[in-house]
Amino acid sequence: MNTVDVKQGIFTPPISLIITSTSASLPVGVVNQSYNTVLTSVGGNTGARIWTITAGSLPPGLQLNAVSGAISGTPTQAGSFPFTAQVMDTGAPQHTATRDLVITVVPPVAITTPSPTLVGGWSALPTPKPFRPRAECRPTLGRAPERCRRV
């Protein structure tokens, strides 16, 4: 809602909650990895803003800074966390805006490779056989040809 005071010539535009995307989704978080994003607002009175969560909740491990609008911390649980953010300016008249948002937190990527080792230290791979030549050759000390015999 716009505030207009015709006698004093005051027009204060309504405050709007803005995020960098046109969707309600904020950047995706990863369990046990640092997360940081900032909510911003435009319009309303100049000066300080007060940020709150009015419905829903942030993912466990994240906090909203009431002065800066920063959402930061380390998420500890995967899932989709919808919440309603509210911003108020501190001037007169006071303006308020809310926006429904969602933070999705995913588990960390785990790369696993199969291990050929079985319980007890045994290997699932065949044991290579030692090399055995099929013939044994003995030098003839300068006389050709060498003499070889089958082994």
C-alpha positions as CSV (number, residue, x, y, z in Angstrom):
1,M,0.0,0.0,0.0
2,N,1.3,3.4,-0.9
3,T,1.4,6.2,1.7
4,V,0.4,9.6,0.4
5,D,0.3,12.8,2.5
6,V,-1.0,15.4,0.1
7,K,-0.8,18.3,2.5
8,Q,2.9,17.7,3.1
9,G,3.7,16.4,-0.4
10,I,4.9,13.0,1.0
11,F,4.7,9.9,-1.2
12,T,6.4,6.8,0.2
13,P,6.4,3.8,-2.0
14,P,5.5,0.4,-0.5
15,I,8.4,-1.8,0.6
16,S,9.0,-4.9,-1.5
17,L,10.9,-8.0,-0.6
18,I,13.3,-8.9,-3.4
19,I,15.6,-11.9,-4.0
20,T,18.0,-12.4,-6.8
21,S,15.7,-14.9,-8.5
22,T,12.1,-14.6,-9.7
23,S,11.3,-17.9,-8.0
24,A,10.5,-18.5,-4.3
25,S,13.5,-20.8,-4.0
26,L,16.7,-19.5,-2.5
27,P,20.1,-21.1,-3.2
28,V,20.3,-24.9,-2.4
29,G,22.2,-25.8,0.7
30,V,24.3,-28.9,1.4
31,V,24.2,-30.7,4.8
32,N,27.3,-29.9,6.9
33,Q,28.5,-27.2,4.4
34,S,28.5,-23.5,5.1
35,Y,25.5,-21.6,3.7
36,N,25.1,-17.8,3.1
37,T,22.5,-15.7,1.3
38,V,21.1,-12.3,1.9
39,L,17.5,-11.1,1.5
40,T,17.2,-7.6,0.3
41,S,14.3,-5.1,0.1
42,V,13.5,-1.9,-1.9
43,G,11.1,0.8,-1.3
44,G,9.6,2.1,1.9
45,N,11.3,4.5,4.2
46,T,15.0,4.9,4.2
47,G,16.9,3.6,7.1
48,A,17.1,0.4,9.0
49,R,15.1,-2.7,8.3
50,I,13.9,-5.4,10.6
51,W,13.8,-9.0,9.3
52,T,11.8,-11.8,10.8
53,I,10.4,-15.3,10.0
54,T,6.6,-15.2,10.5
55,A,5.7,-18.7,9.5
56,G,7.5,-22.0,8.8
57,S,11.2,-22.3,9.8
58,L,14.7,-22.2,8.4
59,P,16.6,-25.4,8.0
60,P,18.2,-26.6,11.3
61,G,21.6,-24.9,11.7
62,L,20.6,-21.7,9.7
63,Q,19.8,-18.4,11.3
64,L,18.3,-15.1,10.0
65,N,20.2,-11.9,10.9
66,A,17.3,-9.5,11.9
67,V,19.3,-6.4,10.9
68,S,21.1,-7.5,7.6
69,G,18.6,-10.0,6.3
70,A,21.5,-12.5,5.9
71,I,20.6,-16.2,6.3
72,S,23.7,-18.1,7.3
73,G,25.1,-21.1,9.1
74,T,25.6,-24.8,8.4
75,P,22.5,-26.8,7.7
76,T,22.4,-30.1,9.6
77,Q,19.4,-31.8,8.0
78,A,18.3,-32.4,4.4
79,G,14.9,-31.5,3.2
80,S,12.7,-28.7,1.8
81,F,12.0,-25.9,4.3
82,P,9.3,-23.4,3.4
83,F,9.0,-20.2,5.4
84,T,7.6,-16.7,5.3
85,A,10.1,-13.8,5.6
86,Q,8.9,-10.4,6.7
87,V,10.7,-7.1,6.4
88,M,9.6,-3.8,8.1
89,D,11.1,-0.4,7.7
90,T,11.6,1.8,10.8
91,G,10.3,5.1,9.5
92,A,6.9,6.7,9.9
93,P,4.6,5.5,8.5
94,Q,6.0,2.0,8.9
95,H,5.8,-0.4,5.9
96,T,5.7,-4.2,6.0
97,A,6.2,-6.8,3.3
98,T,6.2,-10.6,3.4
99,R,7.2,-13.3,1.0
100,D,7.0,-17.0,1.0
101,L,10.3,-18.6,0.3
102,V,11.9,-22.1,0.3
103,I,15.4,-23.3,1.1
104,T,16.2,-26.9,-0.1
105,V,19.0,-28.7,1.6
106,V,20.5,-31.8,0.0
107,P,22.8,-34.5,1.4
108,P,26.5,-34.2,0.5
109,V,27.7,-36.1,-2.5
110,A,29.3,-39.4,-1.5
111,I,31.5,-41.2,-4.0
112,T,32.1,-44.8,-3.2
113,T,34.0,-47.5,-5.0
114,P,33.7,-51.2,-4.6
115,S,36.5,-52.7,-2.6
116,P,37.9,-56.1,-3.6
117,T,38.9,-56.8,0.0
118,L,36.6,-59.2,1.9
119,V,36.1,-59.6,5.7
120,G,39.2,-60.9,7.4
121,G,41.6,-59.4,4.9
122,W,41.0,-61.9,2.1
123,S,41.0,-60.6,-1.4
124,A,38.2,-61.3,-3.8
125,L,40.7,-61.0,-6.7
126,P,42.6,-64.1,-7.8
127,T,46.2,-64.4,-6.6
128,P,48.5,-64.1,-9.5
129,K,50.6,-67.2,-10.2
130,P,54.4,-66.7,-10.2
131,F,56.1,-66.4,-13.6
132,R,57.7,-69.6,-14.8
133,P,59.5,-69.7,-18.1
134,R,58.6,-72.5,-20.5
135,A,62.2,-73.1,-21.4
136,E,65.5,-72.8,-19.7
137,C,68.4,-71.6,-21.8
138,R,72.1,-71.7,-20.8
139,P,74.7,-69.6,-22.5
140,T,77.3,-71.6,-24.4
141,L,80.1,-69.1,-23.7
142,G,80.6,-67.6,-27.1
143,R,79.5,-70.6,-29.1
144,A,76.2,-70.4,-31.0
145,P,73.5,-71.4,-30.7
146,E,72.4,-71.4,-27.0
147,R,71.2,-74.7,-25.7
148,C,67.7,-74.7,-24.3
149,R,65.6,-77.4,-22.8
150,R,61.9,-77.5,-22.0
151,V,61.1,-77.2,-18.4
